[in-house]
Amino acid sequence: MNASPSQPHPAEWTETQGLLSCEERDLPAGRHQFHKEQMMARIREDLRTAPVVPVRRNPFLRRAVLLPALACALAAAVVGGVALTGGGDAGTSSATGPALTTRIGAVDARGAEPLLDHIALAAADTSETAVRADQFLYIASKVASTYPKTVGDKTTIVSQKLHSRQVWQSPDGRDGWLIEPGNTGKDGITLAGPNPARSAYDRLAKLPTDPAALLRQIYQESDAVRDPEVPRDQAAFVAIGDLLTESYPPAKLTPALYKAAARIPGVVAVNDAVDAVGRHGVAVARLDEQNGERTEWIFDKKTYAFLGERTVQVEPSDTFKKGTVTFTIAITRRAVVDGMKEVPGEES
């Protein structure tokens, strides 16, 4: 599951601002003024208390999982409000570039199950890392997105530049930290709260490792908060993807996640996909027929290591052209560290 760091050379990207369905389209530009303390307290509480399989952390909340009212409320607070927490450099990752685009890989409708079998076998061969209660799970990534930006009465499609993101989370999910220049500022923001994060290592360790039982639980929990207009199979696929990206699934759970995904109708294999830092791989994907977006989990073609995820507009919509990469994330490092804000390889 660990992805090796690589130098960024983002020739092709994919990543969607997960909350573009809300009426306000230009939130990432950070033009709204929020009361920082009040809004951040609400964000942290909402992110921790909604009854669902781990929902993607702040800028990447999935509209496929959240109810519309909650999604729009958090869009304003998270995407607009977080930018106010960082001080001087807030907004440095705001978009000014053209839309991110990519070549759409060919689909093999029958290839997902054998591909996921190979991926599960590779994941099962990974040694378990002991995690102490006083340690933190560290995940570094590179992210970018494409979204509509409105200035006055003119709306254009723009891209957020590729930027770094670092997350620390305690095993119990009650403490953590996020640093994402442009969205949080150089010092970052706390992810601490009274309720455990749903992506917490301790919680993931308690999930069933039988694929059928695991999938049933994922459906039940995602059904509780998903937008009724989003197909439940798509919501379940997104929920599993969230566990593969910015979390640290125990070694015994990871193969079960892949085998559970193979049971979801509509899951396909894609012959070529590119992560946020330009690494090519094969992908396991599913098309959301409601909006024409395809969510792709990208894996190394030889080792089957998880590289990242992206969302591609494979059918033109009123907002995006075919081939637009609306959201992309590349995982560059996962590690267990001894302290908050400690970076592997650096002195704490």
Secondary structure, DSSP 8 states (H G I E B T S, - for coil): ----------SS--BB-TTTTSS---GGG--S---HHHHHHHHHHHHHHS-SS----GGG--TTTS-HHHHHHHIIIIIIIGGGGSGGGTTTT---B---B-----EETTSHHHHHHHHHHHHHTS------TT-EEEEEEEEEEEEEEEETTEEEEEEEEEEEEEEEE-TTSS-EEEE-TTTT-TT-EE---SS--TT-HHHHHTS--SHHHHHHHHHHHHHTTS-TTS-HHHHHHHHHHHHHSSS---TTHHHHHHHHHTTSTT-EEEEEEE-TTS-EEEEEEEEETTTTEEEEEEE-TTT--EEEEEEEE-S--SS--TTBEEEEEEEEEEEEESSTT--TTS--
